[in-house]
C-alpha cells in the first residue's frame, strides 16, 4: 500500500514538473511578444542614457522587437521602485557603478544587490583620467604628486559630486599616492570641467569623452587614465599603472539588470541576447565614436565586476567616512 502511494506521489511530482517545464518553455518561446522598456534612473544626455539607447537599438535587433528607453528621475528612488515592482521580463533597469556598488555601501537601502538583482551584462565602460588645467605647470603624474606633497591640503580636485566614482577615485589616489588634496564636489562633470578651465580648481577626474574638446584645445592636460589600458584617442597618456600607481584603477560602467523575481527562462533569453550584441558591428562602432566600450561580454563577467567594485568602493567609503543622505 505504501509503495503504491509513493509511486502515485512520484508520478504526480513528475507530471507537475513536466507541466511547469512546458509552461516555462512556452513562455520563453513566445517572448518577447511586445516592446520591452529600459528604465534609465537619470535625466537624458549622460553616459547611462547614451549607453542605454545604443544598447537598446542593438538588443532590439537581436530580439526582433522594439526596445524603448524611458528616463525617470526625481524624488522617487528609481532603483528601489523598480525592484519592488512586478517582474515579467518586459522592463529592464539600467544600473551603474553608483547604484549597485557605491550607494549600498554609503547608506541603507531596502534591497540586497546579491539577492534582488540579476545582471544581464555591461553596455558601457569608459576610462576616466586625471586632468589638470594647462596653466598648472605639471606634465606628468609624478610631478603632480610631488607638487601635492610640497604643499599638502592646498591642491584642489573636482568631481561630479560626493559619492560619485570620480570622488572615490580621488580618495583612491590620496591613499595610493600618500597625498592630501582638497576634494571639490560639483553638481556635474561638466561643471567641474568648467571650473578647471576657468582656473577655480587645479584638476579633476573625468570621463575622457567629456573633456575631449578641452584636451584637443589644450586648455587641460591629461596625466594618466585609470583603466587597464591606454585610451585610443589619447595614445600618449599612460595608465595609472604605467605611471607608477597600479592601485588607482577605476572604470565607471553601465549595465542592464532585471529583478530576481523575473522568470529564469526569460532572464536567460535576455542574457544570451545581450551577449550577442557584442558582435553587432553597428553597436560597436557607435560606442567607439563616443569613446566608450561595451566591456567584457556576458552576465557572469558583469556579476564579477559588480562584486569586485562593491568590495573596493566599500573599503574606500569606510576609510574616508563618506555618507550619503
C-alpha positions as a Python dict, from the first residue, in 0.01 Angstrom:
ca = {
    (1, 'X'): (0, 0, 0),
    (2, 'X'): (277, 239, 96),
    (3, 'X'): (471, 152, -219),
    (4, 'X'): (167, 230, -429),
    (5, 'X'): (118, 566, -260),
    (6, 'X'): (483, 656, -308),
    (7, 'X'): (455, 571, -678),
    (8, 'X'): (146, 790, -713),
    (9, 'X'): (324, 1078, -538),
    (10, 'X'): (629, 1033, -761),
    (11, 'X'): (415, 1030, -1073),
    (12, 'X'): (233, 1342, -957),
    (13, 'X'): (561, 1525, -893),
    (14, 'X'): (693, 1426, -1235),
    (15, 'X'): (370, 1537, -1401),
    (16, 'X'): (374, 1875, -1229),
    (17, 'X'): (743, 1920, -1318),
    (18, 'X'): (672, 1839, -1680),
    (19, 'X'): (384, 2089, -1690),
    (20, 'X'): (597, 2362, -1532),
    (21, 'X'): (884, 2291, -1773),
    (22, 'X'): (645, 2304, -2069),
    (23, 'X'): (495, 2633, -1948),
    (24, 'X'): (842, 2784, -1899),
    (25, 'X'): (949, 2673, -2246),
    (26, 'X'): (631, 2810, -2399),
    (27, 'X'): (683, 3137, -2215),
    (28, 'X'): (1035, 3189, -2346),
    (29, 'X'): (946, 3072, -2697),
    (30, 'X'): (676, 3337, -2714),
    (31, 'X'): (900, 3601, -2559),
    (32, 'X'): (907, 3884, -2637),
    (33, 'X'): (556, 3936, -2766),
    (34, 'X'): (552, 4313, -2714),
    (35, 'X'): (802, 4601, -2681),
    (36, 'X'): (1049, 4600, -2392),
    (37, 'X'): (1113, 4908, -2178),
    (38, 'X'): (1452, 5012, -2046),
    (39, 'X'): (1434, 5236, -1740),
    (40, 'X'): (1716, 5489, -1700),
    (41, 'X'): (1725, 5634, -1346),
    (42, 'X'): (1861, 5971, -1460),
    (43, 'X'): (1796, 6256, -1700),
    (44, 'X'): (1878, 6230, -2072),
    (45, 'X'): (2226, 6302, -2201),
    (46, 'X'): (2461, 6135, -1953),
    (47, 'X'): (2654, 5808, -2000),
    (48, 'X'): (2372, 5590, -1853),
    (49, 'X'): (2124, 5739, -2100),
    (50, 'X'): (2352, 5730, -2405),
    (51, 'X'): (2472, 5379, -2322),
    (52, 'X'): (2117, 5256, -2266),
    (53, 'X'): (1998, 5392, -2601),
    (54, 'X'): (2284, 5243, -2801),
    (55, 'X'): (2239, 4905, -2632),
    (56, 'X'): (1860, 4919, -2675),
    (57, 'X'): (1897, 4954, -3051),
    (58, 'X'): (2128, 4653, -3067),
    (59, 'X'): (1916, 4444, -2828),
    (60, 'X'): (1605, 4525, -3029),
    (61, 'X'): (1772, 4397, -3343),
    (62, 'X'): (1873, 4078, -3163),
    (63, 'X'): (1530, 4012, -3010),
    (64, 'X'): (1330, 4129, -3310),
    (65, 'X'): (1118, 4367, -3105),
    (66, 'X'): (1132, 4737, -3016),
    (67, 'X'): (1332, 4821, -2702),
    (68, 'X'): (1223, 5162, -2577),
    (69, 'X'): (1425, 5377, -2336),
    (70, 'X'): (1241, 5570, -2064),
    (71, 'X'): (1415, 5827, -1842),
    (72, 'X'): (1298, 5859, -1484),
    (73, 'X'): (1444, 6099, -1231),
    (74, 'X'): (1319, 6296, -935),
    (75, 'X'): (1248, 6235, -572),
    (76, 'X'): (1149, 5869, -610),
    (77, 'X'): (1444, 5630, -600),
    (78, 'X'): (1406, 5457, -934),
    (79, 'X'): (1617, 5152, -848),
    (80, 'X'): (1421, 5087, -529),
    (81, 'X'): (1088, 5139, -706),
    (82, 'X'): (1182, 4904, -989),
    (83, 'X'): (1299, 4623, -761),
    (84, 'X'): (981, 4649, -554),
    (85, 'X'): (757, 4617, -860),
    (86, 'X'): (642, 4335, -1081),
    (87, 'X'): (897, 4150, -1289),
    (88, 'X'): (763, 3997, -1610),
    (89, 'X'): (1073, 4046, -1822),
    (90, 'X'): (937, 4340, -2019),
    (91, 'X'): (1112, 4606, -1812),
    (92, 'X'): (1490, 4627, -1780),
    (93, 'X'): (1671, 4856, -1538),
    (94, 'X'): (1988, 5049, -1616),
    (95, 'X'): (2239, 5007, -1333),
    (96, 'X'): (2561, 5198, -1275),
    (97, 'X'): (2869, 5181, -1058),
    (98, 'X'): (2692, 5419, -822),
    (99, 'X'): (2356, 5244, -792),
    (100, 'X'): (2489, 4891, -735),
    (101, 'X'): (2821, 4939, -554),
    (102, 'X'): (2854, 5291, -408),
    (103, 'X'): (2508, 5382, -279),
    (104, 'X'): (2450, 5049, -98),
    (105, 'X'): (2786, 5096, 75),
    (106, 'X'): (2726, 5457, 175),
    (107, 'X'): (2370, 5442, 306),
    (108, 'X'): (2096, 5198, 398),
    (109, 'X'): (1889, 5070, 105),
    (110, 'X'): (1587, 4836, 108),
    (111, 'X'): (1736, 4594, -142),
    (112, 'X'): (2018, 4342, -144),
    (113, 'X'): (2219, 4359, -465),
    (114, 'X'): (2330, 3995, -437),
    (115, 'X'): (1977, 3864, -381),
    (116, 'X'): (1744, 4107, -556),
    (117, 'X'): (1934, 4195, -875),
    (118, 'X'): (2019, 3970, -1170),
    (119, 'X'): (2290, 4106, -1402),
    (120, 'X'): (2227, 4078, -1776),
    (121, 'X'): (2553, 4235, -1895),
    (122, 'X'): (2754, 4556, -1927),
    (123, 'X'): (2662, 4801, -2200),
    (124, 'X'): (2911, 5085, -2145),
    (125, 'X'): (3255, 5133, -1993),
    (126, 'X'): (3472, 5441, -2008),
    (127, 'X'): (3812, 5530, -1882),
    (128, 'X'): (3845, 5831, -1660),
    (129, 'X'): (4156, 6043, -1638),
    (130, 'X'): (4327, 6280, -1401),
    (131, 'X'): (4328, 6612, -1585),
    (132, 'X'): (4487, 6941, -1481),
    (133, 'X'): (4446, 7292, -1616),
    (134, 'X'): (4718, 7371, -1869),
    (135, 'X'): (4847, 7660, -1660),
    (136, 'X'): (4901, 7441, -1356),
    (137, 'X'): (5258, 7366, -1461),
    (138, 'X'): (5277, 6986, -1426),
    (139, 'X'): (5308, 6744, -1716),
    (140, 'X'): (5326, 6403, -1551),
    (141, 'X'): (5161, 6216, -1265),
    (142, 'X'): (5493, 6211, -1080),
    (143, 'X'): (5516, 6592, -1100),
    (144, 'X'): (5156, 6622, -979),
    (145, 'X'): (5225, 6401, -676),
    (146, 'X'): (5545, 6592, -597),
    (147, 'X'): (5355, 6922, -612),
    (148, 'X'): (5083, 6785, -383),
    (149, 'X'): (5340, 6668, -129),
    (150, 'X'): (5520, 7003, -143),
    (151, 'X'): (5205, 7189, -38),
    (152, 'X'): (4968, 6948, 138),
    (153, 'X'): (4596, 7020, 172),
    (154, 'X'): (4610, 7305, -78),
    (155, 'X'): (4566, 7149, -425),
    (156, 'X'): (4205, 7110, -540),
    (157, 'X'): (4049, 6826, -742),
    (158, 'X'): (3690, 6843, -863),
    (159, 'X'): (3432, 6572, -917),
    (160, 'X'): (3068, 6540, -1023),
    (161, 'X'): (2960, 6519, -659),
    (162, 'X'): (3001, 6345, -325),
    (163, 'X'): (2992, 5968, -359),
    (164, 'X'): (3041, 5963, -735),
    (165, 'X'): (3300, 5733, -895),
    (166, 'X'): (3517, 6041, -956),
    (167, 'X'): (3506, 6134, -587),
    (168, 'X'): (3601, 5783, -480),
    (169, 'X'): (3883, 5776, -734),
    (170, 'X'): (4019, 6095, -573),
    (171, 'X'): (4015, 5915, -237),
    (172, 'X'): (4187, 5618, -400),
    (173, 'X'): (4457, 5848, -540),
    (174, 'X'): (4509, 6010, -199),
    (175, 'X'): (4558, 5669, -40),
    (176, 'X'): (4782, 5517, -304),
    (177, 'X'): (4999, 5826, -361),
    (178, 'X'): (5011, 5931, 4),
    (179, 'X'): (4895, 6285, -69),
    (180, 'X'): (4646, 6524, 87),
    (181, 'X'): (4435, 6721, -160),
    (182, 'X'): (4104, 6904, -132),
    (183, 'X'): (3800, 6744, -293),
    (184, 'X'): (3564, 6998, -451),
    (185, 'X'): (3225, 6846, -542),
    (186, 'X'): (3012, 6992, -820),
    (187, 'X'): (2667, 6901, -949),
    (188, 'X'): (2802, 6751, -1270),
    (189, 'X'): (3121, 6659, -1450),
    (190, 'X'): (3059, 6949, -1687),
    (191, 'X'): (3062, 7198, -1400),
    (192, 'X'): (3389, 7062, -1264),
    (193, 'X'): (3543, 7086, -1611),
    (194, 'X'): (3433, 7449, -1642),
    (195, 'X'): (3594, 7521, -1305),
    (196, 'X'): (3924, 7366, -1415),
    (197, 'X'): (3928, 7558, -1741),
    (198, 'X'): (3841, 7878, -1554),
    (199, 'X'): (4119, 7827, -1301),
    (200, 'X'): (3891, 7788, -996),
    (201, 'X'): (4030, 7440, -925),
    (202, 'X'): (4352, 7266, -1019),
    (203, 'X'): (4239, 6930, -1151),
    (204, 'X'): (3955, 6683, -1191),
    (205, 'X'): (3884, 6318, -1252),
    (206, 'X'): (3652, 6290, -1551),
    (207, 'X'): (3547, 6062, -1833),
    (208, 'X'): (3776, 6106, -2129),
    (209, 'X'): (3495, 6181, -2373),
    (210, 'X'): (3358, 6460, -2151),
    (211, 'X'): (3686, 6651, -2160),
    (212, 'X'): (3781, 6557, -2517),
    (213, 'X'): (3718, 6902, -2665),
    (214, 'X'): (3917, 7079, -2392),
    (215, 'X'): (4202, 6831, -2429),
    (216, 'X'): (4208, 6900, -2802),
    (217, 'X'): (4204, 7275, -2737),
    (218, 'X'): (4495, 7244, -2496),
    (219, 'X'): (4316, 7407, -2202),
    (220, 'X'): (4353, 7093, -1990),
    (221, 'X'): (4615, 6819, -1985),
    (222, 'X'): (4557, 6451, -1911),
    (223, 'X'): (4822, 6300, -1683),
    (224, 'X'): (4706, 5937, -1658),
    (225, 'X'): (4399, 5722, -1729),
    (226, 'X'): (4250, 5493, -1466),
    (227, 'X'): (4167, 5199, -1693),
    (228, 'X'): (4378, 4887, -1753),
    (229, 'X'): (4493, 5006, -2095),
    (230, 'X'): (4562, 5329, -2279),
    (231, 'X'): (4275, 5512, -2449),
    (232, 'X'): (4289, 5503, -2832),
    (233, 'X'): (4209, 5875, -2853),
    (234, 'X'): (4493, 5957, -2609),
    (235, 'X'): (4768, 5711, -2703),
    (236, 'X'): (5041, 5923, -2544),
    (237, 'X'): (4873, 5931, -2200),
    (238, 'X'): (4989, 5646, -1973),
    (239, 'X'): (4771, 5436, -1749),
    (240, 'X'): (4795, 5487, -1374),
    (241, 'X'): (4977, 5154, -1355),
    (242, 'X'): (5233, 5265, -1614),
    (243, 'X'): (5278, 5591, -1423),
    (244, 'X'): (5355, 5404, -1102),
    (245, 'X'): (5017, 5376, -924),
    (246, 'X'): (4858, 5041, -1022),
    (247, 'X'): (4620, 5064, -727),
    (248, 'X'): (4441, 5364, -878),
    (249, 'X'): (4214, 5162, -1104),
    (250, 'X'): (3865, 5279, -1192),
    (251, 'X'): (3643, 5232, -1494),
    (252, 'X'): (3288, 5361, -1449),
    (253, 'X'): (3037, 5124, -1606),
    (254, 'X'): (2673, 5099, -1703),
    (255, 'X'): (2481, 4774, -1734),
    (256, 'X'): (2141, 4615, -1781),
    (257, 'X'): (1985, 4424, -1489),
    (258, 'X'): (1647, 4276, -1402),
    (259, 'X'): (1473, 4188, -1080),
    (260, 'X'): (1548, 3847, -931),
    (261, 'X'): (1172, 3784, -949),
    (262, 'X'): (1190, 3768, -1330),
    (263, 'X'): (1118, 3418, -1472),
    (264, 'X'): (1453, 3236, -1514),
    (265, 'X'): (1383, 3134, -1874),
    (266, 'X'): (1328, 3497, -1972),
    (267, 'X'): (1638, 3606, -1779),
    (268, 'X'): (1843, 3355, -1977),
    (269, 'X'): (1692, 3476, -2304),
    (270, 'X'): (1783, 3837, -2222),
    (271, 'X'): (2135, 3746, -2107),
    (272, 'X'): (2200, 3549, -2425),
    (273, 'X'): (2059, 3822, -2648),
    (274, 'X'): (2258, 4097, -2477),
    (275, 'X'): (2580, 3895, -2502),
    (276, 'X'): (2515, 3854, -2874),
    (277, 'X'): (2502, 4233, -2920),
    (278, 'X'): (2876, 4238, -2856),
    (279, 'X'): (2910, 4110, -3212),
    (280, 'X'): (2684, 4382, -3350),
    (281, 'X'): (2918, 4594, -3563),
    (282, 'X'): (2690, 4899, -3573),
    (283, 'X'): (2668, 4893, -3192),
    (284, 'X'): (3044, 4865, -3151),
    (285, 'X'): (3106, 5149, -3395),
    (286, 'X'): (2853, 5372, -3217),
    (287, 'X'): (3027, 5313, -2884),
    (288, 'X'): (3369, 5381, -3034),
    (289, 'X'): (3251, 5715, -3175),
    (290, 'X'): (3171, 5837, -2822),
    (291, 'X'): (3490, 5698, -2669),
    (292, 'X'): (3329, 5407, -2485),
    (293, 'X'): (3344, 5029, -2500),
    (294, 'X'): (3094, 4759, -2413),
    (295, 'X'): (3314, 4589, -2154),
    (296, 'X'): (3361, 4215, -2105),
    (297, 'X'): (3066, 4024, -2254),
    (298, 'X'): (2833, 3804, -2056),
    (299, 'X'): (2627, 3809, -1738),
    (300, 'X'): (2890, 3622, -1535),
    (301, 'X'): (3158, 3878, -1620),
    (302, 'X'): (2921, 4159, -1518),
    (303, 'X'): (2840, 3982, -1190),
    (304, 'X'): (3213, 3953, -1111),
    (305, 'X'): (3263, 4322, -1190),
    (306, 'X'): (2982, 4426, -956),
    (307, 'X'): (3121, 4215, -670),
    (308, 'X'): (3478, 4338, -719),
    (309, 'X'): (3376, 4705, -730),
    (310, 'X'): (3149, 4661, -427),
    (311, 'X'): (3442, 4533, -221),
    (312, 'X'): (3680, 4805, -344),
    (313, 'X'): (3447, 5100, -302),
    (314, 'X'): (3308, 4984, 33),
    (315, 'X'): (3663, 4993, 174),
    (316, 'X'): (3726, 5342, 33),
    (317, 'X'): (3392, 5474, 161),
    (318, 'X'): (3455, 5336, 509),
    (319, 'X'): (3809, 5473, 527),
    (320, 'X'): (3703, 5819, 406),
    (321, 'X'): (3389, 5827, 621),
    (322, 'X'): (3168, 5912, 325),
    (323, 'X'): (2794, 5931, 397),
    (324, 'X'): (2509, 5984, 155),
    (325, 'X'): (2168, 6122, 255),
}
